[in-house]
Amino acid sequence: MRGYGQRAQTRSDHVGQVAKYLGWKQAATDSQEMKELEQFLQDRAMEHDSPTLLFNLARKHLMSAKVIRPGAIALAKMVGTARAAAGELTSHKVAHLLTEQVRWDLEWRPPPLR
C-alpha cells in the first residue's frame, strides 16, 4: 500500500475498474446520461429556483442512475444553464399576460415623499 498511486494512472485506472464492477458509468460530455441530466435539471428548475437544491437533486439523480458525477464546477454550470432556460421559458409562457397595465402595476416605484 505504501507505493499505491505512484504511477500516474493507478488511481484513475482503479476507479474505472471499481465503477465497472459496481455497474456505474462515466458520463461523457455529449452522452445520453448528460442529456438526460440536462432535461432533468431544466424540469426541476421550473419548479425550484435554489441553485443548491438543484445541485443536490442532480447529484441524487445521477446516483440513482449509477452515473459518476461530473466535476462540481461542470455540474454547477449545468445548474446555471438550467435556471436561465427556466427563466426564459417562464417569461415566454407568461408574456401574453403582461399587458402594459400589468407591467406598470408590477413596477416598483418609491413611495411619495411626505
N, C-alpha and C positions, 0 to 999 in steps of 0.2 A: 504493500500500500504506500510505502514511502516514496516510490518513484512514480506513482499514479499521476497522470496528467502532464508529464514532462514532454511527451510527444505532442505536437500542436493539435492533432486531430483526435487524440484519445477520447476526451470528454464528449465532443460532438458526435463521434462515431458511436460511443456507448449510449448516448441519449437517443440517437436514431434507432439503435438495436432494441433498447428497452421500450421505446414508443411502439415500434413494430410488434414486439412481443405482446404488449398490452392492448393492441388494436387501435392505438391513437395514430393520427396522421398529421403531417405538416401541412400548413395552408399556404400554398404559393400565392403570389400577389393576384393573379388572374384566375385562380382556381374556383371551382363550383362552390366550395366551402366559404370562400371570401365573398362571393356574390350573394350567397345566402345570408351571410352575416351583414352585409350592407343593407339588404332588404329588411332583415330583422331590425336593424338599428333605425332605419327610416320609419318603419311601422311603430316602433316604441317611441321614437322622437315625436310622433304625432300625439302621443298620449302623455309624455313626460318631458319636461324641459331641463331637468337636472343633469348636468354632464356626469356627475359622479354616479348617479343612479344608472344612467345609460351605459357607462363603462362597466359597472358591476353586472348589469343584465347581459351585456355582450360576453363578459367573462363566463357567466353561468351557461349561456347559450353554447359557447364553444366547449365547455366541459361536458355538457350533455351530448354533444355531437362527437366527443372524443377527438377534438381538434386542438393541437398545440397552439396556445395563444401567441399571436404575433407580438412584437415588442410593444411596450407600454406607449411609446410615442406614436407608433403606427396606429394603435387602437384608439388613442386619444384623437388623432386626426380624423379617423373614421367617425368618431362620435361628433366631432365638429362639423363634418360634412353632412352627416345625417340631420343634425339640428338645423343647419342652414337650409337644407332641402325641405324639411318640415315647415320652416317659416315661410318659404316661398309657396309651398303647396297650400298652407293655411291662408296666405294672402290671396292666392288665386281663387280659393273656394269662397271667400267672403267678399271679394271685390264687388260683386253685384249688390251687396247690402250697403256699401259705403257711399251713400249719396253725399252730395256737397253738404247738406244739412247735418247728416250724421257725422261727417268728418269735422265740421265746425263744432258740433256739440262735444266731440271727443277731444278736441284740442285743449291742452292745458293753458289756462290764462291766469296770470297772477290776480289775486283778489284786489278790488279797488282800494285805493288809499283813503283813509278817513280823516 
